[in-house]
Amino acid sequence: MGRNRTDAEQQIAELLRTAKKSLRLSVAFLSRLDGTTQHLEVVESSVPFLFQEGVTQVQETTLCQAILDKKLPAVIPNLKDFPAAMTLPAARMPRIRSYVSVPVTLSDGTLYGTFCAAGLTSDKDLTKRDKALMDVLASAASVIIEPQVKEAERRSGIERRLAPITADGGPVVALQPIVDLATGVRVGSEALSRFPVEWEQTPDVVFAEAHSVGRGDELEILALRRAADHLDGVDGYVAMNVSPGTLLTPACAELLAQLPVDRVLLELSEHDPVDDYDQLLAVLAPFRAAGLRLAIDDVGAGFSSLRHIVVTSPDVIKIDRSLVAGVDTDAVRSILIRSLVDFAGGLGAGVVAEGVETAEEAAVLRTLGVDYGQGWHFGRPAVPAPRPAHDSEPALPGGIPVPRQGRLGVELG
């Protein structure tokens, strides 16, 4: 015992050793009760072959449950003095004869389990004072345990929410218009992932939570596939937002290999760190050589985007809504956006302004040289109806960079 324990389990073990030594008993353990089963989670024992971590027992047949039900006292110097105790399995194997058990309760009043000490012989010296010591140690154990319990609850809650979404093939994807600011003509759309409204969570929070439980890459790939499904219903390029980590996965490379990459604009968010730019560029290289275009999203929301831009030489930069909002009345925002437009022009990259909500903002952005805009001023996100098979709508001109020259773009957000 003691090997491969977490830091928290090591701290619990120290408390158990204190209990075992102070009460001069053979074993001390922390158990978790789940309503049907008692799980021995951390054990400190002088006879390890009789008491082992990971052992489970039917909860209703344990001494701990009988004590919680007040059928037995918390301190039992001699089990033989209690006929009800002698009928339980613990009285026969491992033949426990003395016992102390106190509940481990979390801060919200939830019962986690029990903090126990046991002996293979009776012990007339066990008293209420020993229970008081066990109560103190159990309270300390609950402080150590609670963060793990809350984290486990958080993870399981996320897993439960995601399960039906992944089983259904990913989130719903709605499209929001992107327009040419000079002409007002709709030239593309942004594809936005949508999750159940009752979650009351924005998509970026959902994706972040999925990554925190190891499901982020899977959810992103499913969302990318849903965005790619729109290729048959729209003309021009499709922009798909992906985190650098997901981009490096074999599943993402496999998906991109299945797509007409000359119609794909791949977006990297300013908010997502890149640990290894060389690796990122190596993964992108064959796809970009085949026509894939790269965009940096959320430019202006922080400093990471500038490094993304310098290292990756993107085809498009998207100005974050935090700079766009109120640009018609804020000279500082105007100066910053004008600088970004000039910067993009030096790179030969197109510029899209996100979060445009008023005609006044759109007009100022146009005078600042921004190519394209999107936001509620131009249209709210909507799930498009499938295009009829006989639809003969002409495609946009080919061979034109995205999105500066008006090719259609769809971005996964």
Secondary structure, DSSP 4 states (H G I P E B T S, - for coil): --TT--HHHHHHHHHHHHHHHHHT-SEEEEEEE-SSEEEEEEEEESSTTTS-TT-EEEGGGSHHHHHHTTSS-SEES-GGG-HHHHTSGGGTSS---EEEEEEEE-TTS-EEEEEEEEESS--TT--HHHHHHHHHHHHHHHHHHHHHHHHHHHHHHHHHHHHHHHHTTS-EEEEEEEEETTT--EEEEEEEEE--GGG---HHHHHHHHHHTT-HHHHHHHHHHHHHGGGGTS-S-EEEE--HHHHTSHHHHHHHHTS-GGGEEEEEETTS--S-HHHHHHHHHHHHHTT-EEEEEEETSSSHHHHHHHHH--SEEEE-HHHHTTTTT-HHHHHHHHHHHHHHHHHT-EEEE----SHHHHHHHHHTT--EEESTTT---BPPPPPPTT--PPPPPSS--TTTT------B-
